[in-house]
Amino acid sequence: MQETNRKPHVVIIPSPGMGHLIPVVEFAKLLHHHHHFSISLLLPSSSPPTTAQTTFLSSLPPAISPTFLPCVDSSLLPSNVAHEVTIHLTHFHSLSHVRSVLSSLSNVVALVTDLFGTDYFDVAREFNIPPYIYFTSNAFCLLSFFYFPKLHETVSCEYRDMAEPLVMPGCVPLYGKDFVDPAQDRQDEAYRVFFYQIKRYVLAEGIFVNSFLELEPGAIDALKTEDPNRPEIYPIGPIIKSGLGGEADECLSWLDQQPPGSVLFVCFGSGGTLSNEQINELAIGLENSGQRFLWVIRAPSNSSVESFFTQGSNEDNSFGFLPEGYLDRIKNRGFLVPSWAPQLKVLSHKSTGGFLSHCGWNSTLESIVYGVPMIAWPLYAEQRMNAVLLNEGIKVALRPKVTESGVVDADEIARVVKELLEGGAGKKARERIKELSELARKTTSEDGDSTKILSQVAQKWSQHSKVIN
């Protein structure tokens, strides 16, 4: 610890689960590699670390030091509640441990937490450490959060029943049915926790947003200028996984044999599972589209969000849940992968021409960076909001129509897949995302806006280090 204490020190506290840990670690890498900060990653949890977590963290450079905080007693965490509630309580019951760690550190110039960790602000202030949020989603989503206190006071019904959309400066209209999951039931404890957290955002010294000026000019401008009481907003994206990683994979060999831009990559992220009915419709739709596809597939489940937090696996190599004879019928056009594929390598491959995605923000930014147009298929969290942004706002995604029963049928899937890869709407989305890919490259270059913004904050923190020493 002595060596790290000589450098300006940043404490970062993500929420539990790999889905929250990975983007925060990428932010930590930027701070270390480009600005030479020492980083303490404090990891609250309600269970012992998983193999996936320990393997992932073991690859970090020595200056990024992870510490697993003592597990929160399971008796303090009620069962059968939304994940947002469990996360909030895990943070709350970790406050004393964070306080203890902070008291043992010196030269701490900032404490950064994610969207669920605002209770740590109070502990940071006890040590005169400025608190920040790293908001791992987009500016459109963040801006909507600042509207909830007013919505809470003025709207009496459930937000999904609002007749009119939320209209924010510089943004496409957002209907209540597309609000984040915790806002879909105002009587649920998840909404109370969500509302408590977002009301405290104004207490942050600043908020980092994983987006960039050219991607969301309207939302970023509104965040910066609409209300002087808001914290400083720092758009520093796109921050995605560094390096393509992974070893040679059979699916990549298959991609090598396909024509350029001809393959639809189908992947619903680390937590993406579908019902049995929806998997069957998707399978038939992909087959009937006549297009090539690479499908990362998991066995059916009615709960998508669980494995986002646990990195669980729904692997079923037999694919016995697919329609009879399916594998034989699609063997010349389709390639199926159980549970996981090297996503960055697939998206960067010359044969990949489209991405059917759950619209998780990490995956979305990866698609933008590599210039791959999308089919938006949101599942949970803020993904419906992301789908609105991608389809109606920045116009890089097509969005299939959903039936009243909540299923996308095979005919609609076949239509939208063919349109993305061969149609006029797909061509426009492809042209637009290629433009954004180039803008993403520029903004993260040495003299790009995102790089400069993070450098300015880093300089401010370094000055703070000189003051406290």
N, C-alpha and C positions, 0 to 999 in steps of 0.2 A: 504493500500500500504506500510505502514511503515515496517510491519513484513517481507513482501516479499523482501524489499530492503536490509535487513540485509544478505540475502543469495546471492550467485552468481546468476545472473539473465540472462535468455536467452529469447530473443524476437523471436517469430516464426510467419511468415506471409504466410499462404497458399493462393492459388488462390480461387476465389469464387466457391461455389458448394460443395455439400456433397461428391462427388467423390474425391475431392482434400482434403477436411477437415479431413475425417476419417483417412487416413494413417498418416497425419501429427500429429494428436492428439495421435495416438499410439506411435509415436516417442517421443512426449512430455511426455507421461506417463513413458517411459523408463528413460528419463533424470531426472524426478522427483523421481520416486520410487527407482531407484538404485544409483542415484548420488546426490539427494537432491537439485537440482536446483529449483529455482522459475521460472515459465514460464509465460510470457505474450503472449497470442494468439491475434494477431491483425487481424481482419477479414474485408478485403475490400469487398464492395458489390455494386451492382447497383440497389438493391431492398431490401425491409425490410426482416429481417430474417424469415425463414420459421418455421413452428411448428416442423418439423423434426430436424432442426438445434438447436433450443432452447432446445428441449427435450434432444437431444444428449449432448449438452454442459452443461446442468444442472447437469449431473451425474459426472462431473469431480471433482477431489479433489480440495480443496481451493487453493492450491499452484499453480494450473494451472488456470490462470485468463483470460477468454475470453473478448475481447472488440470489439464490432461492430463499425467500423469506419463509419463516416457519409456517407450515400449513395451518390454515384456519380450521378450527375444530368443526367437524361436520354437524355437531349439535347446534351450532350457531347459524346454520344455513338451512332454511326450510326446504323440503322436497316439493316437487310438483309446482315450481314457480318458473316464470320466464327466465331465460339466461341473463337478461339485463339486471334482474333482481339479484341473482346469485353473484354476478360480477360486482355490483354495487356493494353488497355485504362483504364480499371478499376484500375489497379495497378498504372498507370501513374498519374491519377487524384487523387490518394490517397496519393501521396508522401508527400504533406504538412501536412496531418493528422498524418502520421507516424513520420515525423520530430517533430511535436508537442508532441507526446507521448514520443518519445525518450528523449526529453529535460526535461521531468518530472520524468524520471527514473534514478536511480543510480545503480552502480555496475553491469551494463550490460556487460557480457563477450563475447556475440556472438549474431549475428542476423542471423537467418536461414530462407530462403525462398525456395519455390519450383521452378520448372524448368521455370516458366513464370515470376519470380519476380526479375530479375537482376537489374532493375532500383533502387531498394532499396539499392544496394551496395553503391551507391554514398552518400546516406543519412547516412548509417552506418559509412562510412569513415569520415564524418564530425564530428562524435562523437568519433572517434578513436575506433570504434567497428568492430571487424573482421567479414566479411560477409561469410556465408556458403550457400551451396545448399543442400537440402534434395531431392535427385533424387529418386522418388517413383517407378521407373521402374528398369530395369535390366542393367547390365554392358555392354551387347551386344548393347543395344539401346544407352546408353551413349557414348560408343566408336564410334558408327556411327555418332553421332552428331559432334564429333571433326573432322570428315572427311569432313563435308559439306563445310567449307570455300574453301578447295582445289577443291572439286567437283564443286562448284559454278563457280570457275574460269576456269576449264578445260573441263566441259561438256556443250555443246551448246544446246542440245535437252532437252526435258522433261526427267527427270530421269527414268520414267517408260519405255521410249523408248531406254534406253541404251542397247547395244548389250551384253555387258559383266557385270557380277555382281561386286559389291564392295567386295573386298577381304581384310579382316583385320586380323592381326596376331592372331592365336589361335582361329579363329572363322570360322563358316561355311559361304560360299558365300551368299551374300545378294543382290537380284535383286532389281532394282529400283521400280518395281511394288509393292514391299513389304516395301518400305520406309514409314515413318510416314505420316499421312494424309496431314499435311500442306506442305509437299514437293512434293505433287502430281500435283500441278499446280503452276509453277514458276512465272506466271503472276498475281497470286492472292495476295491480301494483306496479307492473312494468311502466305504465304511463306516469305514475307518481315519481318513480325513480328517474325516468327520462326527463321529466319536467324539472325536477330538483337539480339535475346536472346542468341542463342548458341554461337555467337561470343564473348559474354561477360562472358561466363563461366570461361575463363582464369583469370578473375578478382577476382574470389572467393578465399578465403583463403583455402578452402577445399570443397570436395563434398562427402556427405554421399550417399551410394547406397544401396537400399534395396535388396541386394543379398548376396551371401557368397562364400568364396574362393573355396570350393569343388564343388559348382554348376557351376561356370563360371571361371575356372582357367585361360583359355587363354585370355579372354576379360579383366579380372581384371589385369593380368600381363601386358598386352599391355597398359592399362590405366595408370599403375604405371611407366612403364619403357620406353615407346615409345618416349615420348617428355618431356624433363625436364621442359618446360615452363608451363605444365599443373598443376593445383592445386593438392594438396594431395587428394588421393582417399581413402575413408574409407568404405569398404564393411561391413555392420553391420546387415544384414538380417539373416534369414527371420523375418521381423516384420509383424505380422498379428494381427487381433483383439484379445484383451486379454479376456479370458473367453468365454465360449460357448454362454452364454446369452440366452435370450428368454424363454418363458414359454413352457409347454408341448403343442405339436401341433398334429393335426390329422394326418398329413403326417408322423410324427415320429411313431405314433401308427401303421400305415400301414407298415412302414419299419420293425417294430418289428416282423411282421408276415411273412417276406420274408426270404428265405435262405441266408446264409452268402455270401457276394460278388456277389450277383445276380442282383443288381439293377443299372441301368444307371441313374444318376442324370443329368437332362437337365436344365440348367439355363444360361441365357445370361447377368447376372449382372444387376446393377441398371438402366442401359441405354439400355438394349438389347431388341429391337423389330425387327420383321421380316415383310416382305411383306405378303400379303394374299396368293400369289402363293407359297412362301417359307414355310409358316406355313402349308399349305396343303400337300406339299411334305414331310415335316418333320413328320407330323402326320401319313401319310401313311407309310413312311419308318420305323418309330418306331413300328407301328403295324405289318408290314411285317417282321421285324427282329426276331420276336418270343421271344424277351427278355423282362424282367420286366423293367419298367422305372417310374421315378418320374419327372414330367415335370412342371417347373415353367413357366406359360404361360401368355402372354399378348396379347391383341387384336392387330391386324395387324397395322403396321405403316411403312412409308417409311423413317422415321427419327429416328435413334437409339440413337444419341448422346445427344438429348435434355434432357432426364430425368437423364442422368449422372450428369448434372450440377444443375438440379432443383429438383431432387428426385421426379419427377412426376410419376403418376400412370396411366397405361393403363389397369386398371382392368375391366374385363368383365366376371362376374361370370357365365353367361349363356353359354359361349363357343359356341355361335351360329355361329361363323365363321369357326368352324371345319366341316369336311365332315359329311354328314348326317349319323346318326346312329353310329357315332364314339364312343361316350361314352359307349354305350351298348357293342360294340364289344371288347373294351379294358378293361372293368371293372375288369376283373380277373388278369390282368397283369400290368395295368397302373394306376397311380394316378396323377391327375391334380390339380395344386395349382394356383390360380389366383395371379399374380404379385410378391409374396414374399414367401420365405421359410427360416427357420433358417439354413443358409448354413453351418455354422461350425458344427452344430449338425448332419446335413445330411452327410457331408463328413467324420465325425468321427464315423458314425454308422457302425456296423459290416456288415450290409446287402448291403452297397454301394460298388459297384465293379468298377464303372467308372464314369466319369464326362465329359459330353458334354458341353464345355465352350467357351465363347467369347474370352478367353485368356487375359482378364484384368489381370494386374500383381498381384493385391491383391488376386483375386480368384486363380490364378496360384500358388502362394506361399502357400495358404491354402491347395490346392490339394497336393502339395509336402509335406507339414508338416504332413498331414494325410495319405500319401502314396496311393493316388487314381490316377490311370492312366487316361489319358484324350483323348478326341476327340477334336481337335483344330478347332474352327469355328470363326475366327476373324471377327469383324464388323467395328471398327473405331479406331482412334488415332494410337497408336503404336502396335495394336494387331496383324496385319499381321506379323510384325517383331517378336513378341513373339511366334507366331505360327511356324515360321521358326526355332527359337531356340528350341522350345519344340519338334518338329518333327524331325528335321535334326541334331540339336546340342546335346541336352541332351537325346533325344530319349525316352521321356516319354509320347508322344502323337501320335495318328494316325491322319491323315489329309484327309478328303474326297475330291474328285475331284469336281471342280466346272465347270458347263457347260459354253459355250461361252456367254450365256445370263446372267451369274452371279448367277445362281440358282444351288443348290445341289439337284439332283433329288432323288426320293424315293428309287429307286433301290440302288443307291450309299450309301444312309443313312443306309438302311437295311444291306448292306454288311459290312460297317465299324463298325456299332454297334455290329453286331454278331462277327466280328473279334476281337474287343476290349474285349468282355466278354468271348469269347470261343476259339479264335484262337491263333496261335503261336505268331503273332506280338503283340497281347494284353498281352500275358504271358510275353514276353520280356520287354514290357513297364512297366508292373506291378512289375517285379523283380527290374528293374532299379529305379523306383520311391520309392520302399521300401528302397533301399540302400540310396537314397537321403534323405528320411524321417529321417533315423537314423543319417545321417550326419548333417541335419538341427538341430536335437535335441542336438547333441554334440556341434555344433558351438555356440549355444545360451546358453549352460550350463555355470556354474560359471567360468570354466577355458577354455571355448571354444574361438576360434579365434574372432568371431564377438563380443563377450562380452569383450574380452581384447582390441580390437580396439576402441570400444566406451569408455571404461574406460580410455584409454590413452588420448583421446581427452578431456574427462571430467576432468582429472587431469590437463591437459594443461590449460583449462578454469579456473579451481580453482586457479591455480598459477597466472593467469592473474588478477583474482579478488583480490589477495593479493597485486599485484603491484599497481592496480588503487586505492586501499585503503591506 
